Amino acid sequence: MAQDSVDLSCDYQFWMQKLSVWDQASTLETQQDTCLHVAQFQEFLRKMYEALKEMDSN
């Protein structure tokens, strides 16, 4: 579980940076990057949801 927390923390930082870039730019390159990473972002959100749900049940 500790490693999962570390992984989520690193992933969180990565996605917050990505979202900031995506929010500030509306170029074709940004749109392509968004499409390329959307499935990975969905998986990150699923993992974050599961971690929060587990914390809530404790």
N, C-alpha and C positions, 0 to 999 in steps of 0.2 A: 504493500500500500504506500509506503514511503516513496518508492521509486515512481509510482503513479503520480504522486503529488508533485514531484520534481519535474516529471515529463509534462504534466498539465501546466505547471508554472512556465516552463520554457515555451510550450505551445501557445500559452496565453500571450506572452510577450511578442512572439512571432506574429500572431493574428492581430493583435492590437496595432502593430506597426503596419501590417498589410492593409487593415481597414482604414487607417489614417491616410495612407497613400491613395487607396482607391477612392476615398471621399474627396481628396483634394485635386484629383486629376480626372479628366474625362476624355482621354485620348483613346485611340484604337488599341494601342499597346496595353493600356490599363484595362480595357474591356476584355482583351484576350487573356490577360493575366487573371482576371476575375473568373472567367470561364474555365481556365485551366485549374484553378484551385478551389472551385466551389464545392466539389465532392469532399475534398480534404477538410474544408471548413465545416461542412455538415457533420463529418465524423468527429471533429474536435468538439462541436456543440453537443453531440450525443454523449461523448465522454464527460464533458463538463456537467451535463445534466445528471448523469449517473453518479458522479462524485458528490454533487450537491444533494441528491436524493439520499445517498448513503449517509452523509453527514447529518441530514435532518432526522433520520431514523435512529441515530445514536443518542 
